Amino acid sequence: MTRRRWAAAICTLSFLSVVPAAAYLKLGTNLGNRTVTLRWERFPIRYFVTNRDVDGVTAQQFQTSVTRAFATWHAVPHTQTSSQFAGFTQASPLRGDGATVLGYQNRPDLDRTLAATNFVIDTVTGEIVESDIFFNSTFLWSTSESGTTGRFDVESIALHEIGHLLGLSHSALGETELRAGGRRVLGAEAVMFPIAFSAGDISDRTLKADDIAGISDIYGTTDFEQETGSVSGRVTKNAAGVLGAHVVAFNPVTGKLVGGFSLSADGSFVIAGLEPGPQILRAEPLDDGDIESFFDASLTVDVNFHVKFYELVVVVPRGGGARNIEIKVTPK
């Protein structure tokens, strides 16, 4: 175990470092003087399910929903991931015993956390060697095909957490409003948005363009690179780079949104996995949620600027990139 250590990511807060991604944020860790992306190198991912029922959901029903969520990620075209259900177990999903386990834990102390994903990684390579996901049985759950009022959907939350398990961090493509007890999601264009829809909603059973771009960035084949394109450039304010700006590419033909971030002090960003053709770009501050849901708390993320659309429509070439785009934002 000398080459392994714990790392953690949960659906409302990410404790890992982030590394530059061609789509949005990927989970990473510091290894010596470098930062590497967390990813699986060996497939299929063999996972177990804790043989424990909770109110309204049997272990078998839970396993069926989890298996569907895994299958949704594996079905993304031009990616190479797979998993295999290895059986039921009495093991806890947080034990770190060398097995990847998904199951329930009663965590009333985590009253804003529906589920959490933990990792054991190889600290030399960054390879994920084990990942466990616990679902908080303090909340009410459902596996109903159409959802159940007042209960959270297992498949929707599993899809989000399995995105973490595969190495993705959070997407900022969503809108929320403050209310008593936290934020309510008004709309989201990514399963990996860090705040879940209200209990009873099953909208997050389907991946969006942003999720697909993110998983393809980590596990995509050469076909993915040849069929899509990218945009890159800088976000600047008063000629200086902006760290942590959310940059969104909107395809006016298909209506698809894919987001990226400026992840360095000079404001550089890259958004890949885009459909060839016209894209409308905008840069916006991360002021609609907790910054710690996206970035390490040690980073100084700039949110003091106005939303800005790039002046020109950008045409993305197939298998290539539109480069040297500068989005100039102004201070609030």
HUTAUR-V350628 format. One record per helix or strand. SS is the DSSP state (H for helix, E for strand). FROM is the first residue (numbers start at 0). TO is the last residue. Records with the same first field share a line. If there is no record, write none. Layout:
# HUTAUR-V350628
SS->FROM-TO / FROM-TO
This chain:
# HUTAUR-V350628
E->3-9 / 12-13 / 16-18 / 25-30 / 33-36 / 38-38 / 44-49 / 53-53 / 56-56 / 78-78 / 82-88 / 99-104 / 114-121 / 126-135 / 140-141 / 151-152 / 167-167 / 170-170 / 173-178 / 181-187 / 192-192 / 219-219 / 227-236 / 239-240 / 245-249 / 256-260 / 267-274 / 276-283 / 307-308 / 313-315 / 320-328
H->58-73 / 153-164 / 202-204 / 208-218 / 221-226 / 290-292
